[in-house]
């Protein structure tokens, strides 16, 4: 995982050394791992294909939990490619099929509500998003799937933000601090800072100086490898009048990289953020240009959630 090219090479080799007609657990696991490495290396299109192949073998072998792992990863990568209708269809179909299994597998299937909630947010259906994200969050909490925290909370928070539901935004912040505030775990620290930066008004931000400095340091250290939470936080701070090191040039380079990987929702969000920053600078020509580009993505994919978060 820490050497992306090697991890991808070895995971591909683990598939290639097996017979192509192999339908054993070994091939299924090899494909699952290879697909995970493809996704990690931002090769989303091929990862979808390989996750689907792994799912079919796990299904053939009646490995219900591993089927769920494969299909969840497949739809999360389809989400990145902007295939929202496909994600919703696959998730609902799979939930219907899994409902025939025993109670334990029904419980595990709740994780599929995460990609459903993410897609509903993008399609600006915040009530549907919240309904599904809460189901996913309960599953993540009860199953101890710690690595899934972050995604579910951020999409839930943004859905509340669209609805201007400050009561539930504050409730989610307090719950997240209670659950993770004592851990000194960097990703959850950034999650908490992100919530506060979005929630508190400009007059309250002085109490967040340490969180702001932490985010700034992480950005300066990681730059183009920065988590999207860091980028979103810095942009919101900039729009609130803070002087931060993130600039338009960095965001435009990020946009070019995202276009290469094909991460549709992130591309649209970055276009909206660029439009905001240019408008903030009173450069209305470039602001209009990037806003028009973000609208083209809306016209093709019908996604609009981030218009109500960043504009």
VOMARFI-219689 format. One record per residue (C-alpha): x, y, z; residue in one letter. Coordinates in pm, 1 decimal, padded with zeros to 6 digits, always signed. Layout:
<rs>
+----------+----------+----------+---+
|       c1 |       c2 |       c3 | r |
+----------+----------+----------+---+
|        X |        Y |        Z | A |
...
+----------+----------+----------+---+
</rs>
This chain:
<rs>
+----------+----------+----------+---+
|       c1 |       c2 |       c3 | r |
+----------+----------+----------+---+
| +00000.0 | +00000.0 | +00000.0 | X |
| +00291.4 | +00234.7 | +00066.4 | X |
| +00449.2 | +00156.9 | -00273.4 | X |
| +00157.4 | +00195.9 | -00517.0 | X |
| +00332.7 | +00065.9 | -00830.7 | X |
| +00464.0 | -00245.7 | -00654.0 | X |
| +00132.7 | -00319.1 | -00485.0 | X |
| -00047.1 | -00293.2 | -00817.7 | X |
| +00210.3 | -00510.1 | -00993.9 | X |
| +00202.6 | -00788.8 | -00733.9 | X |
| -00175.5 | -00788.0 | -00701.8 | X |
| -00206.0 | -00823.0 | -01081.2 | X |
| +00048.7 | -01105.6 | -01075.0 | X |
| -00159.2 | -01289.4 | -00812.8 | X |
| -00447.3 | -01294.2 | -01064.8 | X |
| -00235.0 | -01371.5 | -01372.1 | X |
| -00068.1 | -01681.8 | -01225.6 | X |
| -00406.5 | -01852.5 | -01181.8 | X |
| -00601.1 | -02022.1 | -01458.4 | X |
| -00845.5 | -01777.4 | -01620.4 | X |
| -01132.3 | -02023.9 | -01573.2 | X |
| -01055.8 | -02059.4 | -01202.1 | X |
| -01369.3 | -02010.8 | -00988.7 | X |
| -01212.0 | -02084.0 | -00651.2 | X |
| -01188.8 | -01863.5 | -00342.7 | X |
| -00823.4 | -01803.3 | -00433.6 | X |
| -00911.3 | -01635.9 | -00763.9 | X |
| -01195.5 | -01438.9 | -00606.7 | X |
| -00968.4 | -01304.5 | -00332.2 | X |
| -00692.1 | -01230.6 | -00582.7 | X |
| -00934.9 | -01030.0 | -00798.4 | X |
| -01072.0 | -00850.9 | -00492.0 | X |
| -00722.1 | -00743.8 | -00386.2 | X |
| -00622.9 | -00643.3 | -00740.6 | X |
| -00938.3 | -00431.6 | -00775.0 | X |
| -00866.1 | -00263.2 | -00440.8 | X |
| -00514.7 | -00173.5 | -00559.2 | X |
| -00652.9 | -00040.6 | -00889.3 | X |
| -00892.2 | +00183.3 | -00696.8 | X |
| -00613.1 | +00293.6 | -00463.1 | X |
| -00414.2 | +00390.3 | -00774.7 | X |
| -00716.4 | +00583.0 | -00911.9 | X |
| -00786.9 | +00339.9 | -01197.7 | X |
| -01157.2 | +00340.5 | -01125.5 | X |
| -01291.2 | +00205.8 | -01455.2 | X |
| -01084.6 | -00113.9 | -01448.9 | X |
| -01139.3 | -00159.6 | -01075.5 | X |
| -01518.9 | -00167.6 | -01134.4 | X |
| -01472.0 | -00446.1 | -01388.1 | X |
| -01251.0 | -00655.9 | -01157.5 | X |
| -01470.1 | -00601.7 | -00848.8 | X |
| -01765.8 | -00723.6 | -01056.7 | X |
| -01574.0 | -01037.2 | -01155.6 | X |
| -01483.2 | -01105.6 | -00791.7 | X |
| -01846.8 | -01056.6 | -00691.2 | X |
| -01964.4 | -01317.4 | -00944.1 | X |
| -01721.0 | -01578.4 | -00809.7 | X |
| -01812.5 | -01507.5 | -00446.7 | X |
| -02178.0 | -01537.3 | -00547.7 | X |
| -02109.5 | -01871.7 | -00719.4 | X |
| -01938.6 | -01992.0 | -00398.4 | X |
| -02219.3 | -01855.2 | -00174.1 | X |
| -01968.2 | -01639.7 | +00020.7 | X |
| -02227.5 | -01381.8 | +00123.4 | X |
| -02004.6 | -01150.7 | +00327.2 | X |
| -01733.7 | -01136.8 | +00057.9 | X |
| -02003.0 | -01079.0 | -00204.9 | X |
| -02103.3 | -00775.7 | -00003.0 | X |
| -01744.2 | -00650.1 | +00019.8 | X |
| -01698.0 | -00682.5 | -00357.9 | X |
| -02029.8 | -00522.0 | -00456.5 | X |
| -01986.3 | -00233.1 | -00209.7 | X |
| -01642.2 | -00154.4 | -00350.8 | X |
| -01775.1 | -00184.8 | -00705.4 | X |
| -02053.4 | +00069.9 | -00649.7 | X |
| -01824.5 | +00309.4 | -00459.1 | X |
| -01599.5 | +00317.0 | -00766.0 | X |
| -01898.8 | +00353.5 | -00996.9 | X |
| -01994.5 | +00653.0 | -00782.2 | X |
| -01655.1 | +00809.6 | -00856.9 | X |
| -01718.9 | +00764.7 | -01228.6 | X |
| -02052.2 | +00945.6 | -01203.5 | X |
| -02264.9 | +00635.4 | -01263.6 | X |
| -02523.2 | +00739.2 | -01004.2 | X |
| -02829.4 | +00574.3 | -01158.4 | X |
| -02634.0 | +00250.0 | -01193.9 | X |
| -02522.3 | +00265.1 | -00828.3 | X |
| -02879.2 | +00318.8 | -00706.8 | X |
| -03009.0 | +00033.3 | -00922.8 | X |
| -02734.6 | -00213.5 | -00819.3 | X |
| -02764.1 | -00127.6 | -00448.5 | X |
| -03142.8 | -00164.9 | -00440.5 | X |
| -03129.6 | -00489.7 | -00637.0 | X |
| -02859.0 | -00630.8 | -00407.8 | X |
| -03045.8 | -00524.9 | -00092.7 | X |
| -03351.2 | -00708.5 | -00222.8 | X |
| -03147.6 | -01023.4 | -00294.0 | X |
| -02966.5 | -01016.8 | +00039.2 | X |
| -03295.2 | -00980.7 | +00224.7 | X |
| -03341.1 | -01351.2 | +00153.6 | X |
| -03032.7 | -01437.9 | +00356.4 | X |
| -03017.5 | -01481.9 | +00733.0 | X |
| -03035.7 | -01195.5 | +00983.6 | X |
| -02657.1 | -01162.1 | +01012.1 | X |
| -02616.2 | -01099.9 | +00639.6 | X |
| -02913.9 | -00863.9 | +00637.4 | X |
| -02738.1 | -00658.8 | +00904.6 | X |
| -02414.4 | -00644.5 | +00703.3 | X |
| -02598.2 | -00533.8 | +00391.1 | X |
| -02678.7 | -00199.0 | +00555.1 | X |
| -02335.4 | -00076.2 | +00439.2 | X |
| -02483.6 | -00048.7 | +00087.7 | X |
| -02682.7 | +00248.2 | +00215.0 | X |
| -02354.7 | +00446.3 | +00216.5 | X |
| -02312.3 | +00464.0 | -00164.2 | X |
| -02689.3 | +00513.3 | -00191.9 | X |
| -02672.8 | +00810.9 | +00045.2 | X |
| -02370.2 | +00955.0 | -00135.8 | X |
| -02551.8 | +00939.7 | -00469.4 | X |
| -02870.6 | +01092.7 | -00328.4 | X |
| -02662.8 | +01381.9 | -00191.4 | X |
| -02505.2 | +01440.9 | -00532.2 | X |
| -02851.3 | +01435.1 | -00692.6 | X |
| -02966.0 | +01696.8 | -00437.2 | X |
| -03208.7 | +01465.4 | -00259.4 | X |
| -03097.1 | +01548.2 | +00096.4 | X |
| -03385.8 | +01378.8 | +00278.7 | X |
| -03324.7 | +01051.5 | +00094.9 | X |
| -02950.8 | +01094.4 | +00152.1 | X |
| -02998.3 | +01139.2 | +00527.5 | X |
| -03230.4 | +00839.0 | +00554.2 | X |
| -02973.4 | +00610.3 | +00386.6 | X |
| -02665.4 | +00760.7 | +00549.8 | X |
| -02809.4 | +00711.6 | +00899.3 | X |
| -02868.1 | +00341.7 | +00819.2 | X |
| -02510.3 | +00313.8 | +00693.1 | X |
| -02372.4 | +00499.9 | +00994.7 | X |
| -02552.1 | +00269.5 | +01237.7 | X |
| -02407.3 | -00029.7 | +01055.1 | X |
| -02055.4 | +00116.3 | +01058.3 | X |
| -02081.3 | +00196.5 | +01430.4 | X |
| -02214.3 | -00146.3 | +01527.0 | X |
| -01983.2 | -00344.9 | +01296.8 | X |
| -01667.1 | -00163.0 | +01403.0 | X |
| -01581.3 | -00070.8 | +01042.2 | X |
| -01357.2 | +00211.1 | +01158.8 | X |
| -01202.4 | +00277.5 | +00815.7 | X |
| -01548.0 | +00369.6 | +00680.5 | X |
| -01582.9 | +00663.0 | +00919.5 | X |
| -01534.5 | +01001.4 | +00755.6 | X |
| -01728.5 | +00940.3 | +00435.3 | X |
| -02059.8 | +00876.3 | +00604.2 | X |
| -02028.3 | +01167.0 | +00848.8 | X |
| -01924.5 | +01421.0 | +00584.4 | X |
| -02209.7 | +01337.4 | +00347.2 | X |
| -02454.0 | +01338.9 | +00637.9 | X |
| -02322.1 | +01677.2 | +00754.0 | X |
| -02346.3 | +01825.3 | +00402.7 | X |
| -02701.3 | +01695.6 | +00363.8 | X |
| -02798.2 | +01869.6 | +00688.7 | X |
| -02614.1 | +02179.4 | +00559.5 | X |
| -02828.5 | +02187.0 | +00242.3 | X |
| -03140.9 | +02173.8 | +00458.4 | X |
| -02998.8 | +02442.0 | +00693.0 | X |
| -03060.1 | +02194.6 | +00976.1 | X |
| -02816.1 | +02343.1 | +01227.5 | X |
| -02961.5 | +02140.2 | +01512.2 | X |
| -02861.9 | +01807.8 | +01354.6 | X |
| -02533.3 | +01951.6 | +01227.3 | X |
| -02443.6 | +02045.5 | +01586.3 | X |
| -02563.4 | +01706.5 | +01712.9 | X |
| -02336.4 | +01530.3 | +01460.7 | X |
| -02039.5 | +01750.8 | +01558.7 | X |
| -02090.7 | +01677.4 | +01929.8 | X |
| -02131.9 | +01304.6 | +01865.6 | X |
| -01816.2 | +01293.7 | +01651.2 | X |
| -01612.9 | +01480.8 | +01914.3 | X |
| -01741.4 | +01246.8 | +02186.7 | X |
| -01656.7 | +00939.4 | +01979.6 | X |
| -01321.2 | +01043.7 | +01830.2 | X |
| -01202.9 | +01358.0 | +02012.3 | X |
| -00986.4 | +01164.2 | +02261.0 | X |
| -00808.8 | +00950.1 | +02002.5 | X |
| -00541.3 | +01186.5 | +01864.0 | X |
| -00603.5 | +01016.1 | +01529.7 | X |
| -00519.8 | +01255.4 | +01246.7 | X |
| -00805.1 | +01171.8 | +01001.4 | X |
| -01075.2 | +01210.8 | +01268.2 | X |
| -00906.6 | +01527.1 | +01397.9 | X |
| -00940.2 | +01674.7 | +01048.5 | X |
| -01301.9 | +01558.0 | +01028.4 | X |
| -01386.3 | +01744.1 | +01350.3 | X |
| -01203.5 | +02056.7 | +01228.7 | X |
| -01390.9 | +02038.3 | +00896.8 | X |
| -01725.1 | +02030.1 | +01079.8 | X |
| -01638.6 | +02327.4 | +01297.8 | X |
| -01511.1 | +02537.1 | +01006.7 | X |
| -01833.3 | +02478.7 | +00811.4 | X |
| -02060.8 | +02522.5 | +01112.2 | X |
| -01928.2 | +02822.1 | +01302.7 | X |
| -01979.6 | +03178.3 | +01186.2 | X |
| -01685.0 | +03408.3 | +01108.9 | X |
| -01703.7 | +03572.6 | +01452.6 | X |
| -01651.1 | +03232.5 | +01620.9 | X |
| -01353.8 | +03119.9 | +01411.4 | X |
| -01095.2 | +03276.7 | +01643.4 | X |
| -01159.1 | +02985.5 | +01880.0 | X |
| -01050.5 | +02745.7 | +01605.3 | X |
| -00698.9 | +02878.0 | +01551.5 | X |
| -00530.3 | +02554.2 | +01657.4 | X |
| -00751.7 | +02349.3 | +01421.9 | X |
| -00678.5 | +02592.6 | +01137.2 | X |
| -00303.2 | +02569.7 | +01198.7 | X |
| -00322.3 | +02189.1 | +01206.2 | X |
| -00499.1 | +02182.0 | +00869.2 | X |
| -00253.3 | +02432.7 | +00721.0 | X |
| +00047.6 | +02226.3 | +00834.4 | X |
| -00098.9 | +01907.7 | +00689.7 | X |
| -00165.3 | +02079.8 | +00357.3 | X |
| +00189.7 | +02218.2 | +00337.9 | X |
| +00323.6 | +01869.4 | +00412.0 | X |
| +00101.1 | +01672.2 | +00174.7 | X |
| +00010.3 | +01923.0 | -00101.6 | X |
| -00130.3 | +01720.0 | -00394.4 | X |
| -00170.3 | +01413.9 | -00173.0 | X |
| -00388.4 | +01611.1 | +00068.4 | X |
| -00716.9 | +01456.8 | +00175.4 | X |
| -01021.9 | +01629.8 | +00023.9 | X |
| -01127.8 | +01724.4 | +00378.7 | X |
| -00816.0 | +01943.2 | +00401.5 | X |
| -00883.5 | +02111.1 | +00066.3 | X |
| -01251.9 | +02177.7 | +00141.5 | X |
| -01165.8 | +02318.7 | +00485.6 | X |
| -00902.1 | +02556.3 | +00347.8 | X |
| -01133.5 | +02682.1 | +00074.5 | X |
| -01410.5 | +02751.9 | +00323.7 | X |
| -01158.5 | +02935.5 | +00545.2 | X |
| -01039.0 | +03141.1 | +00247.3 | X |
| -01396.2 | +03236.3 | +00160.6 | X |
| -01449.0 | +03341.0 | +00522.7 | X |
| -01151.3 | +03577.1 | +00502.1 | X |
| -00869.4 | +03367.7 | +00647.9 | X |
| -00526.1 | +03390.7 | +00484.8 | X |
| -00435.0 | +03032.2 | +00392.0 | X |
| -00162.8 | +02890.6 | +00170.0 | X |
| -00397.3 | +02715.7 | -00074.3 | X |
| -00426.0 | +02917.5 | -00396.8 | X |
| -00605.6 | +02906.8 | -00729.3 | X |
| -00302.0 | +02768.5 | -00913.8 | X |
| -00296.9 | +02464.0 | -00683.8 | X |
| -00668.9 | +02406.3 | -00734.4 | X |
| -00636.5 | +02427.9 | -01113.7 | X |
| -00358.7 | +02165.7 | -01108.9 | X |
| -00579.2 | +01948.6 | -00887.4 | X |
| -00860.0 | +01985.9 | -01141.5 | X |
| -00635.3 | +01863.5 | -01424.3 | X |
| -00542.7 | +01554.8 | -01220.6 | X |
| -00907.7 | +01482.5 | -01139.7 | X |
| -00999.5 | +01506.5 | -01508.6 | X |
| -00734.2 | +01242.7 | -01577.5 | X |
| -00876.8 | +01002.7 | -01315.9 | X |
| -01240.0 | +01074.3 | -01407.3 | X |
| -01367.9 | +01138.6 | -01053.0 | X |
| -01683.8 | +01320.4 | -01166.1 | X |
| -01826.3 | +01459.4 | -00841.3 | X |
| -01483.9 | +01584.8 | -00729.4 | X |
| -01431.6 | +01748.6 | -01069.8 | X |
| -01761.3 | +01935.2 | -01038.4 | X |
| -01690.9 | +02034.1 | -00678.3 | X |
| -01346.1 | +02167.8 | -00774.1 | X |
| -01497.1 | +02368.3 | -01062.0 | X |
| -01747.8 | +02523.4 | -00818.5 | X |
| -01468.7 | +02600.6 | -00571.8 | X |
| -01262.7 | +02767.5 | -00845.3 | X |
| -01566.5 | +02973.7 | -00946.9 | X |
| -01606.5 | +03079.5 | -00581.6 | X |
| -01241.6 | +03177.5 | -00542.7 | X |
| -01236.2 | +03378.1 | -00866.4 | X |
| -01558.6 | +03551.4 | -00763.6 | X |
| -01398.5 | +03624.7 | -00426.1 | X |
| -01114.8 | +03794.2 | -00619.0 | X |
| -01372.5 | +03986.5 | -00826.8 | X |
| -01248.3 | +03808.2 | -01140.0 | X |
| -01597.4 | +03755.0 | -01277.0 | X |
| -01484.5 | +03633.2 | -01620.5 | X |
| -01305.4 | +03327.2 | -01481.3 | X |
| -01573.6 | +03275.9 | -01216.4 | X |
| -01835.7 | +03254.8 | -01490.0 | X |
| -01617.1 | +03022.0 | -01698.8 | X |
| -01574.7 | +02764.4 | -01420.5 | X |
| -01937.8 | +02791.2 | -01316.9 | X |
| -02043.4 | +02716.1 | -01675.2 | X |
| -01812.6 | +02410.5 | -01677.7 | X |
| -01967.9 | +02284.4 | -01353.3 | X |
| -02315.2 | +02327.8 | -01506.9 | X |
| -02210.4 | +02112.5 | -01804.3 | X |
| -02144.9 | +01828.7 | -01559.2 | X |
| -02489.3 | +01888.9 | -01407.5 | X |
| -02646.9 | +01868.2 | -01753.1 | X |
| -02473.2 | +01535.8 | -01825.3 | X |
| -02486.3 | +01364.5 | -01483.9 | X |
| -02770.7 | +01555.8 | -01309.7 | X |
| -02560.4 | +01611.1 | -00996.2 | X |
| -02600.9 | +01936.3 | -00808.2 | X |
| -02553.7 | +01879.2 | -00432.9 | X |
| -02230.3 | +02075.4 | -00408.7 | X |
| -02391.2 | +02386.0 | -00560.2 | X |
| -02580.6 | +02419.2 | -00232.4 | X |
| -02273.2 | +02363.9 | -00013.5 | X |
| -02016.0 | +02591.4 | -00175.8 | X |
| -02224.8 | +02861.3 | -00343.5 | X |
+----------+----------+----------+---+
</rs>
